[in-house]
Amino acid sequence: WYSAFRFLVQNAERWQRTTGNTWTPNDAAATSSTNPIDAWVLSELEALVGFVHTEMQAYRLYTVMPRLVSFLDQLTKWYVRLNRERLKGNEGDEESNVGLSVLYRTLLKVASIMSPF
């Protein structure tokens, strides 16, 4: 998941250089994105959050790590790969900002889920 984080940092810095503005995650833009890949990753993220909460309440912690690893694998292999050009700004600065905000939101939530482990 470090590679997804590094990709986020590199492209946020690139966004700042090209626009001349400071990049800050836009949670409203992330949650209202109409991009189907964004909707997919956010849906998977919410399903993961629900699964983790359910499993932790039942003290089945051993089931959480495989699901976290699977999600991170999907995030790096599918979300980042399919959105690479968009995140790099090839579809415009606004689309890049939305994609980076979705990636930021996803990584932040995953980090908070992983914190007990």
Backbone as JSON Lines, residues from 0, in Angstrom:
{"i":0,"aa":"W","n":[0.82,-1.19,0.0],"ca":[0.0,0.0,0.0],"c":[0.85,1.24,0.0]}
{"i":1,"aa":"Y","n":[2.14,1.02,0.28],"ca":[3.07,2.15,0.23],"c":[3.14,2.72,-1.19]}
{"i":2,"aa":"S","n":[3.07,1.85,-2.18],"ca":[3.16,2.33,-3.56],"c":[1.98,3.24,-3.9]}
{"i":3,"aa":"A","n":[0.79,2.93,-3.41],"ca":[-0.37,3.79,-3.65],"c":[-0.19,5.13,-2.94]}
{"i":4,"aa":"F","n":[0.34,5.1,-1.73],"ca":[0.6,6.34,-1.0],"c":[1.64,7.18,-1.72]}
{"i":5,"aa":"R","n":[2.71,6.55,-2.16],"ca":[3.77,7.28,-2.87],"c":[3.24,7.89,-4.16]}
{"i":6,"aa":"F","n":[2.4,7.12,-4.87],"ca":[1.79,7.62,-6.1],"c":[0.93,8.86,-5.8]}
{"i":7,"aa":"L","n":[0.19,8.82,-4.71],"ca":[-0.63,9.96,-4.29],"c":[0.24,11.19,-4.03]}
{"i":8,"aa":"V","n":[1.3,11.01,-3.27],"ca":[2.19,12.13,-2.92],"c":[2.83,12.72,-4.18]}
{"i":9,"aa":"Q","n":[3.33,11.86,-5.05],"ca":[3.98,12.34,-6.27],"c":[3.02,13.14,-7.15]}
{"i":10,"aa":"N","n":[1.81,12.65,-7.27],"ca":[0.86,13.33,-8.15],"c":[0.23,14.55,-7.5]}
{"i":11,"aa":"A","n":[0.14,14.57,-6.19],"ca":[-0.31,15.79,-5.5],"c":[0.74,16.89,-5.69]}
{"i":12,"aa":"E","n":[2.02,16.52,-5.6],"ca":[3.09,17.49,-5.85],"c":[3.06,17.98,-7.29]}
{"i":13,"aa":"R","n":[2.82,17.07,-8.23],"ca":[2.73,17.44,-9.63],"c":[1.56,18.39,-9.86]}
{"i":14,"aa":"W","n":[0.42,18.1,-9.22],"ca":[-0.77,18.95,-9.34],"c":[-0.47,20.36,-8.83]}
{"i":15,"aa":"Q","n":[0.23,20.44,-7.73],"ca":[0.61,21.75,-7.16],"c":[1.51,22.52,-8.11]}
{"i":16,"aa":"R","n":[2.48,21.83,-8.72],"ca":[3.39,22.49,-9.65],"c":[2.65,23.01,-10.89]}
{"i":17,"aa":"T","n":[1.73,22.21,-11.43],"ca":[1.07,22.6,-12.67],"c":[-0.01,23.65,-12.46]}
{"i":18,"aa":"T","n":[-0.68,23.61,-11.32],"ca":[-1.76,24.57,-11.09],"c":[-1.31,25.8,-10.32]}
{"i":19,"aa":"G","n":[-0.22,25.69,-9.59],"ca":[0.25,26.8,-8.76],"c":[-0.53,26.93,-7.46]}
{"i":20,"aa":"N","n":[-1.42,26.0,-7.18],"ca":[-2.21,26.0,-5.95],"c":[-1.75,24.89,-5.02]}
{"i":21,"aa":"T","n":[-2.07,25.03,-3.75],"ca":[-1.77,23.98,-2.79],"c":[-2.85,22.92,-2.88]}
{"i":22,"aa":"W","n":[-2.44,21.65,-3.01],"ca":[-3.43,20.58,-3.11],"c":[-3.92,20.21,-1.72]}
{"i":23,"aa":"T","n":[-5.21,20.22,-1.55],"ca":[-5.83,19.73,-0.33],"c":[-6.95,18.78,-0.75]}
{"i":24,"aa":"P","n":[-7.09,17.67,-0.05],"ca":[-8.12,16.71,-0.42],"c":[-9.51,17.34,-0.32]}
{"i":25,"aa":"N","n":[-10.33,17.05,-1.28],"ca":[-11.68,17.59,-1.33],"c":[-12.65,16.42,-1.11]}
{"i":26,"aa":"D","n":[-13.07,16.24,0.14],"ca":[-13.93,15.11,0.49],"c":[-15.28,15.18,-0.22]}
{"i":27,"aa":"A","n":[-15.81,16.37,-0.38],"ca":[-17.11,16.5,-1.06],"c":[-16.99,16.07,-2.52]}
{"i":28,"aa":"A","n":[-15.92,16.46,-3.18],"ca":[-15.71,16.04,-4.57],"c":[-15.48,14.54,-4.67]}
{"i":29,"aa":"A","n":[-14.78,13.98,-3.69],"ca":[-14.51,12.55,-3.71],"c":[-15.79,11.74,-3.58]}
{"i":30,"aa":"T","n":[-16.65,12.13,-2.65],"ca":[-17.87,11.35,-2.42],"c":[-18.92,11.59,-3.49]}
{"i":31,"aa":"S","n":[-18.83,12.69,-4.21],"ca":[-19.83,12.96,-5.25],"c":[-19.3,12.69,-6.67]}
{"i":32,"aa":"S","n":[-18.17,12.03,-6.77],"ca":[-17.58,11.73,-8.07],"c":[-18.52,10.86,-8.9]}
{"i":33,"aa":"T","n":[-18.6,11.16,-10.19],"ca":[-19.43,10.36,-11.09],"c":[-18.61,9.31,-11.85]}
{"i":34,"aa":"N","n":[-17.34,9.27,-11.59],"ca":[-16.47,8.28,-12.24],"c":[-16.82,6.89,-11.71]}
{"i":35,"aa":"P","n":[-17.1,5.92,-12.58],"ca":[-17.49,4.59,-12.12],"c":[-16.4,3.86,-11.33]}
{"i":36,"aa":"I","n":[-15.16,4.12,-11.64],"ca":[-14.07,3.47,-10.91],"c":[-13.97,4.05,-9.5]}
{"i":37,"aa":"D","n":[-14.2,5.36,-9.37],"ca":[-14.25,5.97,-8.05],"c":[-15.39,5.37,-7.23]}
{"i":38,"aa":"A","n":[-16.55,5.25,-7.85],"ca":[-17.71,4.68,-7.16],"c":[-17.42,3.25,-6.72]}
{"i":39,"aa":"W","n":[-16.74,2.49,-7.56],"ca":[-16.4,1.1,-7.22],"c":[-15.48,1.04,-6.0]}
{"i":40,"aa":"V","n":[-14.4,1.83,-6.01],"ca":[-13.44,1.75,-4.9],"c":[-14.06,2.26,-3.61]}
{"i":41,"aa":"L","n":[-14.88,3.3,-3.68],"ca":[-15.52,3.81,-2.47],"c":[-16.55,2.81,-1.93]}
{"i":42,"aa":"S","n":[-17.23,2.11,-2.83],"ca":[-18.17,1.08,-2.41],"c":[-17.44,-0.09,-1.74]}
{"i":43,"aa":"E","n":[-16.35,-0.51,-2.34],"ca":[-15.54,-1.59,-1.75],"c":[-14.98,-1.16,-0.39]}
{"i":44,"aa":"L","n":[-14.6,0.09,-0.29],"ca":[-14.07,0.62,0.97],"c":[-15.13,0.57,2.06]}
{"i":45,"aa":"E","n":[-16.33,1.01,1.76],"ca":[-17.41,0.98,2.76],"c":[-17.77,-0.45,3.14]}
{"i":46,"aa":"A","n":[-17.74,-1.36,2.17],"ca":[-17.98,-2.77,2.49],"c":[-16.89,-3.3,3.41]}
{"i":47,"aa":"L","n":[-15.65,-2.91,3.16],"ca":[-14.54,-3.32,4.02],"c":[-14.7,-2.78,5.43]}
{"i":48,"aa":"V","n":[-15.07,-1.51,5.55],"ca":[-15.27,-0.9,6.87],"c":[-16.35,-1.66,7.64]}
{"i":49,"aa":"G","n":[-17.46,-1.96,6.98],"ca":[-18.53,-2.72,7.63],"c":[-18.08,-4.1,8.05]}
{"i":50,"aa":"F","n":[-17.32,-4.76,7.18],"ca":[-16.81,-6.1,7.49],"c":[-15.88,-6.06,8.7]}
{"i":51,"aa":"V","n":[-14.97,-5.11,8.72],"ca":[-14.01,-5.0,9.82],"c":[-14.74,-4.76,11.14]}
{"i":52,"aa":"H","n":[-15.7,-3.86,11.14],"ca":[-16.45,-3.57,12.37],"c":[-17.21,-4.81,12.86]}
{"i":53,"aa":"T","n":[-17.85,-5.51,11.93],"ca":[-18.6,-6.72,12.3],"c":[-17.67,-7.79,12.87]}
{"i":54,"aa":"E","n":[-16.56,-8.01,12.21],"ca":[-15.62,-9.05,12.65],"c":[-14.96,-8.68,13.98]}
{"i":55,"aa":"M","n":[-14.66,-7.42,14.18],"ca":[-14.02,-7.01,15.43],"c":[-15.0,-7.09,16.6]}
{"i":56,"aa":"Q","n":[-16.27,-6.8,16.36],"ca":[-17.26,-6.93,17.42],"c":[-17.44,-8.38,17.84]}
{"i":57,"aa":"A","n":[-17.25,-9.29,16.88],"ca":[-17.38,-10.72,17.18],"c":[-16.03,-11.34,17.59]}
{"i":58,"aa":"Y","n":[-15.0,-10.52,17.72],"ca":[-13.65,-10.97,18.11],"c":[-13.07,-11.98,17.12]}
{"i":59,"aa":"R","n":[-13.4,-11.84,15.85],"ca":[-12.82,-12.7,14.81],"c":[-11.76,-11.89,14.06]}
{"i":60,"aa":"L","n":[-10.74,-11.5,14.77],"ca":[-9.71,-10.64,14.2],"c":[-8.9,-11.34,13.11]}
{"i":61,"aa":"Y","n":[-8.82,-12.64,13.16],"ca":[-8.04,-13.4,12.19],"c":[-8.64,-13.33,10.79]}
{"i":62,"aa":"T","n":[-9.9,-12.94,10.66],"ca":[-10.52,-12.84,9.34],"c":[-10.29,-11.47,8.7]}
{"i":63,"aa":"V","n":[-9.86,-10.51,9.48],"ca":[-9.74,-9.13,8.99],"c":[-8.52,-8.95,8.09]}
{"i":64,"aa":"M","n":[-7.37,-9.45,8.5],"ca":[-6.14,-9.21,7.74],"c":[-6.21,-9.72,6.3]}
{"i":65,"aa":"P","n":[-6.7,-10.93,6.05],"ca":[-6.78,-11.35,4.65],"c":[-7.66,-10.43,3.79]}
{"i":66,"aa":"R","n":[-8.73,-9.94,4.36],"ca":[-9.62,-9.04,3.62],"c":[-8.95,-7.68,3.39]}
{"i":67,"aa":"L","n":[-8.21,-7.19,4.38],"ca":[-7.46,-5.93,4.2],"c":[-6.42,-6.07,3.09]}
{"i":68,"aa":"V","n":[-5.69,-7.16,3.13],"ca":[-4.65,-7.4,2.12],"c":[-5.28,-7.49,0.73]}
{"i":69,"aa":"S","n":[-6.41,-8.17,0.63],"ca":[-7.1,-8.29,-0.65],"c":[-7.55,-6.92,-1.16]}
{"i":70,"aa":"F","n":[-8.08,-6.09,-0.27],"ca":[-8.51,-4.76,-0.68],"c":[-7.33,-3.93,-1.16]}
{"i":71,"aa":"L","n":[-6.24,-3.96,-0.43],"ca":[-5.06,-3.18,-0.83],"c":[-4.52,-3.67,-2.17]}
{"i":72,"aa":"D","n":[-4.6,-4.96,-2.41],"ca":[-4.18,-5.52,-3.69],"c":[-5.07,-4.98,-4.81]}
{"i":73,"aa":"Q","n":[-6.38,-4.95,-4.59],"ca":[-7.3,-4.41,-5.58],"c":[-7.07,-2.92,-5.79]}
{"i":74,"aa":"L","n":[-6.8,-2.22,-4.71],"ca":[-6.56,-0.78,-4.81],"c":[-5.35,-0.48,-5.69]}
{"i":75,"aa":"T","n":[-4.26,-1.17,-5.44],"ca":[-3.04,-0.88,-6.2],"c":[-3.07,-1.47,-7.6]}
{"i":76,"aa":"K","n":[-3.64,-2.65,-7.76],"ca":[-3.63,-3.29,-9.08],"c":[-4.73,-2.77,-10.0]}
{"i":77,"aa":"W","n":[-5.85,-2.39,-9.46],"ca":[-6.96,-1.98,-10.32],"c":[-7.22,-0.49,-10.26]}
{"i":78,"aa":"Y","n":[-7.45,0.05,-9.09],"ca":[-7.82,1.47,-9.02],"c":[-6.69,2.35,-9.54]}
{"i":79,"aa":"V","n":[-5.5,2.17,-9.02],"ca":[-4.39,3.04,-9.44],"c":[-4.04,2.8,-10.9]}
{"i":80,"aa":"R","n":[-4.01,1.55,-11.32],"ca":[-3.66,1.28,-12.72],"c":[-4.68,1.82,-13.7]}
{"i":81,"aa":"L","n":[-5.96,1.63,-13.4],"ca":[-7.0,2.09,-14.31],"c":[-7.12,3.61,-14.32]}
{"i":82,"aa":"N","n":[-6.71,4.26,-13.25],"ca":[-6.82,5.72,-13.13],"c":[-5.49,6.44,-13.29]}
{"i":83,"aa":"R","n":[-4.46,5.74,-13.63],"ca":[-3.12,6.33,-13.66],"c":[-3.07,7.61,-14.49]}
{"i":84,"aa":"E","n":[-3.57,7.58,-15.7],"ca":[-3.52,8.76,-16.57],"c":[-4.37,9.9,-16.01]}
{"i":85,"aa":"R","n":[-5.52,9.56,-15.46],"ca":[-6.41,10.57,-14.87],"c":[-5.75,11.22,-13.66]}
{"i":86,"aa":"L","n":[-5.14,10.4,-12.8],"ca":[-4.5,10.92,-11.6],"c":[-3.27,11.77,-11.94]}
{"i":87,"aa":"K","n":[-2.65,11.46,-13.06],"ca":[-1.49,12.24,-13.49],"c":[-1.87,13.55,-14.15]}
{"i":88,"aa":"G","n":[-3.17,13.77,-14.35],"ca":[-3.62,15.04,-14.9],"c":[-3.87,15.04,-16.39]}
{"i":89,"aa":"N","n":[-3.84,13.89,-17.04],"ca":[-4.05,13.85,-18.49],"c":[-5.49,14.12,-18.9]}
{"i":90,"aa":"E","n":[-6.42,14.07,-17.95],"ca":[-7.82,14.37,-18.24],"c":[-8.23,15.72,-17.66]}
{"i":91,"aa":"G","n":[-7.26,16.51,-17.27],"ca":[-7.52,17.84,-16.72],"c":[-7.25,17.9,-15.23]}
{"i":92,"aa":"D","n":[-6.98,19.1,-14.77],"ca":[-6.62,19.3,-13.36],"c":[-7.78,18.99,-12.41]}
{"i":93,"aa":"E","n":[-9.0,19.31,-12.82],"ca":[-10.14,19.05,-11.94],"c":[-10.37,17.55,-11.76]}
{"i":94,"aa":"E","n":[-10.3,16.8,-12.85],"ca":[-10.46,15.34,-12.75],"c":[-9.33,14.74,-11.92]}
{"i":95,"aa":"S","n":[-8.14,15.24,-12.09],"ca":[-7.01,14.79,-11.29],"c":[-7.24,15.05,-9.82]}
{"i":96,"aa":"N","n":[-7.75,16.24,-9.49],"ca":[-8.03,16.59,-8.11],"c":[-9.06,15.65,-7.5]}
{"i":97,"aa":"V","n":[-10.11,15.35,-8.24],"ca":[-11.15,14.44,-7.73],"c":[-10.56,13.05,-7.5]}
{"i":98,"aa":"G","n":[-9.83,12.54,-8.47],"ca":[-9.22,11.21,-8.34],"c":[-8.25,11.14,-7.18]}
{"i":99,"aa":"L","n":[-7.42,12.16,-7.03],"ca":[-6.48,12.19,-5.91],"c":[-7.22,12.27,-4.58]}
{"i":100,"aa":"S","n":[-8.32,12.99,-4.55],"ca":[-9.12,13.09,-3.32],"c":[-9.73,11.75,-2.95]}
{"i":101,"aa":"V","n":[-10.18,11.0,-3.96],"ca":[-10.73,9.65,-3.7],"c":[-9.62,8.74,-3.18]}
{"i":102,"aa":"L","n":[-8.46,8.79,-3.8],"ca":[-7.35,7.96,-3.35],"c":[-6.93,8.34,-1.93]}
{"i":103,"aa":"Y","n":[-6.88,9.63,-1.63],"ca":[-6.54,10.09,-0.29],"c":[-7.56,9.58,0.73]}
{"i":104,"aa":"R","n":[-8.84,9.75,0.43],"ca":[-9.9,9.29,1.34],"c":[-9.78,7.79,1.59]}
{"i":105,"aa":"T","n":[-9.52,7.05,0.54],"ca":[-9.4,5.6,0.65],"c":[-8.21,5.21,1.52]}
{"i":106,"aa":"L","n":[-7.06,5.81,1.26],"ca":[-5.86,5.48,2.04],"c":[-6.0,5.89,3.5]}
{"i":107,"aa":"L","n":[-6.65,7.02,3.75],"ca":[-6.85,7.48,5.12],"c":[-7.75,6.51,5.89]}
{"i":108,"aa":"K","n":[-8.83,6.07,5.25],"ca":[-9.73,5.13,5.93],"c":[-9.05,3.78,6.15]}
{"i":109,"aa":"V","n":[-8.29,3.32,5.19],"ca":[-7.57,2.04,5.34],"c":[-6.57,2.16,6.49]}
{"i":110,"aa":"A","n":[-5.88,3.27,6.59],"ca":[-4.92,3.46,7.67],"c":[-5.62,3.42,9.03]}
{"i":111,"aa":"S","n":[-6.8,4.04,9.11],"ca":[-7.51,4.01,10.39],"c":[-8.04,2.62,10.71]}
{"i":112,"aa":"I","n":[-8.42,1.86,9.7],"ca":[-8.87,0.48,9.91],"c":[-7.71,-0.39,10.38]}
{"i":113,"aa":"M","n":[-6.55,-0.16,9.77],"ca":[-5.38,-0.99,10.09],"c":[-4.74,-0.64,11.43]}
{"i":114,"aa":"S","n":[-5.07,0.49,12.01],"ca":[-4.38,0.95,13.21],"c":[-4.4,-0.04,14.37]}
{"i":115,"aa":"P","n":[-5.47,-0.8,14.6],"ca":[-5.4,-1.77,15.71],"c":[-4.48,-2.95,15.43]}
{"i":116,"aa":"F","n":[-4.14,-3.15,14.18],"ca":[-3.34,-4.31,13.84],"c":[-1.88,-3.93,13.73]}
